[in-house]
Amino acid sequence: MNAVFSRGFKADLVREEARYAEISERLSGDFHERVAGLVREVIKWKGGDHVGPHGFPCRRAKPFPFYI
């Protein structure tokens, strides 16, 4: 299955990866891998495992402060 991401999602992802890269390349890579893994899980299970503060089913990108 191919996922289609909004421009906003892509822009947010690039911005946050760059922000984490300023701290550490490894941290940026960890963030990217965590998001990619969560996206695969959300697609596989057709949603998240709980409802986030925004009211939508999601998964938390622990230890990062984001919901996917």
C-alpha positions as CSV (number, residue, x, y, z in Angstrom):
1,M,0.0,0.0,0.0
2,N,1.3,3.5,-0.8
3,A,0.7,6.2,1.7
4,V,0.1,9.8,0.6
5,F,1.3,12.5,3.0
6,S,0.2,16.1,3.0
7,R,2.6,18.9,2.3
8,G,2.2,20.0,5.9
9,F,3.2,16.6,7.2
10,K,6.2,16.5,4.9
11,A,7.3,20.0,5.8
12,D,6.9,19.3,9.5
13,L,9.0,16.1,9.2
14,V,11.8,17.8,7.3
15,R,11.8,20.7,9.8
16,E,11.9,18.5,12.9
17,E,14.6,16.2,11.4
18,A,16.7,19.3,10.7
19,R,16.1,20.6,14.2
20,Y,17.2,17.3,15.7
21,A,20.2,17.1,13.3
22,E,21.5,20.4,14.8
23,I,21.7,18.5,18.1
24,S,22.9,15.2,16.7
25,E,22.8,13.3,13.4
26,R,22.0,10.1,15.3
27,L,19.1,11.8,17.0
28,S,17.8,13.0,13.7
29,G,18.1,9.4,12.3
30,D,16.4,8.0,15.3
31,F,13.5,10.4,14.9
32,H,13.2,9.5,11.2
33,E,13.2,5.8,11.9
34,R,10.6,6.2,14.7
35,V,8.2,8.1,12.5
36,A,8.7,5.7,9.6
37,G,8.0,2.7,11.9
38,L,4.9,4.4,13.3
39,V,3.5,5.2,9.9
40,R,3.9,1.6,8.9
41,E,2.1,0.5,12.1
42,V,-0.8,2.9,11.6
43,I,-1.2,1.7,8.0
44,K,-1.0,-1.9,9.0
45,W,-3.5,-1.6,11.8
46,K,-5.7,1.0,10.1
47,G,-5.3,3.6,12.8
48,G,-3.6,4.3,16.1
49,D,-3.9,2.5,19.4
50,H,-5.3,5.4,21.4
51,V,-7.0,8.8,20.8
52,G,-4.6,11.7,21.1
53,P,-5.2,15.1,22.5
54,H,-6.4,16.2,19.1
55,G,-9.3,13.7,19.1
56,F,-7.9,11.3,16.4
57,P,-6.6,7.8,16.7
58,C,-2.8,7.9,16.7
59,R,0.4,6.5,18.0
60,R,2.8,8.5,20.2
61,A,6.4,8.8,18.8
62,K,8.1,8.2,22.2
63,P,10.5,9.5,23.2
64,F,9.7,12.4,20.8
65,P,6.8,14.7,21.6
66,F,4.8,14.0,18.5
67,Y,1.7,11.9,17.6
68,I,1.4,10.1,14.3
